[in-house]
Amino acid sequence: MPKTKPAQNPVEELNYEEALAELENIVETLEGEENSLEEAMKLYERGQTLASHCGALLEAAQLKVQKLAGESLVAFEEESE
């Protein structure tokens, strides 16, 4: 049975979790299915847009945390074993 594509919301309307889930689906599709070059390019372009959107949302969240934490924000350091 052929897959039906869900309607794609504009990237700007997606929250981080929605955008990341769609990006993961695109990666799975590109890795696991035979796609025409045209379809693969459309998926890649959408994926790039989603990745940029996720990056912008993460950056905005980081700035908000820095603003809220002020001077008390400390860098994360991994513990060495």
N, C-alpha and C positions, 0 to 999 in steps of 0.2 A: 504494500500500500504506500503511495507517495506521501511524503511529509508535507504538511501544510505549514506555511510560515506564519508565525504570529505577527500581528501588526506591530510595527516598530514605532515606539514613541520617540519623539525628538530627544536627542541625547541630553539636552539642557534640562529636561523635565525629570530625568532619572536621578534617584538618590544614589549614594555610593554602592550600596548592596545590590541594587538593581543593575547598575552599570557593570559592576564586576561579574555578576552572574551571567549577563549577556555576553560579556567579553570571554568568559570561560567557555560558554557554549560555542562561540565562534571559533575559538582555538580547537575545541574538540572536532567541530565540523571540518575545519581545514586539515586537521591531522588524520581524520578517519574516513572521510568520504571522498569519492571521486566528484570533483566539481569542474565545471567548465572554467576556462580562464576568466571569462567575464564574471561569473558568479564568485570565483575566488577573489578577484580584484575588488568586487563590491564588499565582500565579507572583510577583506583586509582593510579597506578604507573605513568601514564602520568600526572595526576593531581599533584602528589607530585613533579615531575620534573618541571612542569610549575610554581608551587608555589615557588620553590627554585630559578628558573630563574627570576621571578618577584621580589623576595626579593633582588637578586643580582643587578638587574637593579635599584631598588629604592636606594640601598646602594651606588651604583656608582653615581647616581644623587645627593644624599645627600653630598657625598664627593666633587663633583664638585661645588655645591652651597657653601659649606664651604670654598673651595679654592677661589672661586670668591669673596665671601663676606668678607673673612679674619676676622679681629677682629671685624668688625661691625655687625657680626651675633649675634642676640640675641635669647634667648629661647622663645618659644611661651608659653604664660600663658593664661589660660582660665579666662574669667571674671566671678566673682561670683555674683549671683543676690541677 
